[in-house]
Amino acid sequence: MQALRLPSGNYVESEFSNDESGFKKLVKWLRRHAKTNPVAWVVMEATNIYWEDVATHLHTQGYQVSVVNPLVIKGFGQSHLMREKTDKVDSLTMLHLSSESRFETRLA
């Protein structure tokens, strides 16, 4: 599940497969929304190895990518009384976290 904050403060969401086809659709979706909202920063959860390929793909497409420890996201959600644990809730929690925080960019 992906969520994107719009200049209005609202957000849009969508879902993409975690493969090359899904990565291309994600970039197309981000670019479509960039017409009114320049997307410069992507935040994702470090879940097992599932984030590695999409993070690499987005980085090669010119996006700034921050991969966040799941415990940071969980702690942020709990501190804002978000008790549910679903992909949609996690996506929205990361959206709110990214609006309140700025993560250091490090390349391994």
N, C-alpha and C positions, 0 to 999 in steps of 0.2 A: 504494500500500500504506500502510495506517495501522496504527499500533500504539498501544496504550493500556496504561499501567502501572496495575495494580490495587493496592489497599492491601497485599495479601499479598506484593507484590514480583513476582508473575507478571504476564504481559501477555496481552492478546488482540489479535488483528489481523483486519483485513478490507480489502476493496478497494472503491472507489467510482469511478464515472465522473466525469470533470472537466467536468461541466455542471450546470445548475440542478437536475435530478433527482438527480444524485449528491450535490450539496451538501446537499439536503434529507435524503437517506438518511444522510449522514454526521452531520448534526445529530441526527437521530433515534437513531442508534447511540450517539453521545456521551451523549445524555440518558438512554438506557436504562441505560448503565453508570454514570451519575451518581447513580443511586439508592443505590449503595453506595460510590461514589468520585466526589466532586464534581470535575468537570473545570473547571479555571479557566484552563488555559494550553495552547495548541496551538503546537507547533514544526514548521516546515516548511522545506524547501529551496527556495531561490530558483532555480528551473530555468526559464530563458528567461522567457516570460510566463505559464506554466502555473499559477503560484501566485497570481497577482493576483486572479482572480475568487473563488477559494475563500477566500483570506485576507479579502477584503472581506466575503464572505457570513458567515463565522464571526465577524468583528468586529461586524457588524450584529446578530448573534444574541447578543452579549454576551460572547464568548470573548476572552481575551487572546491575541493571535497574535504569535509571533516568527518572522520570516523570516530564515533563516541562509544565509550565503554557502556554496556547495557546497565551497569549498576548506577552510573551517573543519570541515565534516563529514568530508571526506576526511582531513584532518590528524588529527582526533580518532580516526578509525577506524584509521589507520596507527599512531598512538601506542599503540593497544590491540591491535595485531597483527591487525586485521580486514583481510584481504587481498582478500576477494571484493568485487565491485561489482555488486550487484543491487538492485532496488527493495526487496526484503525486508531485505537487509542494511543498506541505507541507512536504512530505517525504524527498525530496531533500534538502529543507531548513533545516530540522532537521539534515540531514547528514552533511551539511556545518557548521551548528551551533556547532555540536558535535566535529568537527575537530578543531574549534577555541576556544572552551570553555570546561571546566571540571566542572561538577556539583557535589555538595556535596551529598553524599549518606546518607539518613536518613531513618530509619525504624520507622513506626508509630506503 
